[in-house]
């Protein structure tokens, strides 16, 4: 997937979306979605990168537990046939829940 394809996929959730973070003072009211590529797990062949595999994180932020919003994110990922893992944490300083979806995608760039 290309960066633009991932942006389009994230936007299909209907949530405000940004890469890594929103600019200071421009963060929307929750719920909102952040995505980022924290690492890669490239596949080697013949001493070079044969397939570029990017770790992709979708971070869903909500001010209360919202299973319906989580279901929207999951429906989009399911529609694209993406296998993901999910975890959740309360961020006390921010007073937000973070539902983290971790996955890997094959980079086309």
Residue pairs with C-beta under 8 A, 6 or more apart in sequence:
1 9
1 105
1 106
1 107
1 108
2 107
2 108
2 109
3 109
5 108
6 35
6 56
6 105
7 17
7 19
9 76
9 80
10 17
10 33
10 35
10 58
10 76
11 17
12 76
12 79
13 33
13 72
13 73
13 76
14 72
15 31
15 32
15 33
15 60
15 69
15 72
15 73
16 22
16 28
16 32
16 33
17 32
17 33
17 34
17 35
18 32
18 33
18 34
18 35
19 34
19 35
19 36
20 34
20 36
21 34
22 28
22 32
22 34
30 61
30 62
30 63
30 96
31 60
31 61
31 62
31 63
31 66
31 69
32 60
32 61
33 58
33 59
33 60
33 61
33 73
34 57
34 58
34 59
34 61
35 56
35 57
35 58
35 59
36 56
36 57
36 59
37 54
37 55
37 56
37 57
38 55
38 57
39 54
39 55
40 52
40 53
40 54
40 55
40 107
41 53
41 55
41 104
42 49
42 50
42 51
42 52
42 53
43 49
43 50
43 51
43 53
44 50
51 106
52 106
52 107
52 109
53 104
53 105
53 106
53 107
54 104
54 105
54 106
54 107
55 102
55 103
55 104
56 102
56 103
56 104
56 105
57 100
57 101
57 102
57 103
58 73
58 77
58 84
58 100
58 101
58 103
59 98
59 99
59 100
59 101
60 69
60 70
60 73
60 98
60 99
60 100
60 101
61 94
61 96
61 97
61 98
62 69
62 96
62 97
62 99
63 95
63 96
63 97
64 97
65 97
70 99
73 99
73 101
74 84
74 86
74 101
77 84
77 101
77 103
82 103
82 105
83 103
84 101
84 102
84 103
85 101
85 102
85 103
86 99
86 100
86 101
86 102
87 99
87 100
87 102
88 97
88 98
88 99
88 100
89 97
89 98
89 100
90 96
90 97
91 97
91 98
